[in-house]
Amino acid sequence: MKASNIFSKFKSWYLWGNLIAMGVVIVLLCVGVKYGLDLYTHHGELIEIPNIKNKSFTEAARMLNELGIVYEVTDTGYVKTLPADCILEQSPAAGTKVKSGHIVYLTINTSKSPAITLPDIIDNSSLREAMAKLTAMGFKVGLPQYIPGEKDWVYGVLVSGRHVTAGERISIEETLIIQAGSGMRDENDSINFVDPVYTNEYGDETDGFESTGSSESSVDDFTPVE
């Protein structure tokens, strides 16, 4: 092909039209990608998370939906003084600026107090060990009740006057009363010793051996009183 033919092709409007069209397409693609990414990622759009703590779940959900914020309940808690289904915690905290579609994690209040499993402390630990363990687990522990037995050894646990056993689930609102040994024996187990009473040869009662003045006095001279 001659050089003149090559240069003549560059003068063709058909070639330049194609090149211009390709350039326009490339520019449009670049602009579309840029604005498309900005739209997808909500570039420059920030929403301030409202304070929804202590609000009902219904009201909190409405507020978040209106702002385009997604919410998710991830945990529950129990506060006796607050109504059921109110918001106890939110994450991120109120005032945080996020993009539309961001997830806010919620903790809501339950209608019933949580229950905890009673550990194996009965006849298996001292009073001090049992009180420390129960308190650390979140139980309410009242003043111990002392009963006959080995001092400060745990013999039982009462809840509302009822004996409970290891493994039972007990509300954290209940007060546990530990029955511990007082260090004293049960009166039914005690032994009372009574000295025998005897009568001498004159019919007088005596609580032991008394001399009659005779060197031949012996135990045979006394007769037990029946």
Secondary structure as GFF3:
##gff-version 3
##sequence-region A 1 226
A	DSSP	alpha_helix	3	10	.	.	.	ID=ss1
A	DSSP	alpha_helix	13	40	.	.	.	ID=ss2
A	DSSP	beta_strand	47	48	.	.	.	ID=ss3
A	DSSP	alpha_helix	57	67	.	.	.	ID=ss4
A	DSSP	beta_strand	70	77	.	.	.	ID=ss5
A	DSSP	beta_strand	87	91	.	.	.	ID=ss6
A	DSSP	beta_strand	97	98	.	.	.	ID=ss7
A	DSSP	beta_strand	103	109	.	.	.	ID=ss8
A	DSSP	beta_strand	115	117	.	.	.	ID=ss9
A	DSSP	alpha_helix	127	137	.	.	.	ID=ss10
A	DSSP	beta_strand	140	141	.	.	.	ID=ss11
A	DSSP	beta_strand	145	147	.	.	.	ID=ss12
A	DSSP	beta_strand	154	159	.	.	.	ID=ss13
A	DSSP	beta_strand	162	164	.	.	.	ID=ss14
A	DSSP	beta_strand	169	171	.	.	.	ID=ss15
A	DSSP	beta_strand	175	181	.	.	.	ID=ss16
A	DSSP	three_ten_helix	187	189	.	.	.	ID=ss17
A	DSSP	beta_strand	198	199	.	.	.	ID=ss18
A	DSSP	beta_strand	205	206	.	.	.	ID=ss19
A	DSSP	three_ten_helix	219	221	.	.	.	ID=ss20
A	DSSP	beta_strand	223	224	.	.	.	ID=ss21
###
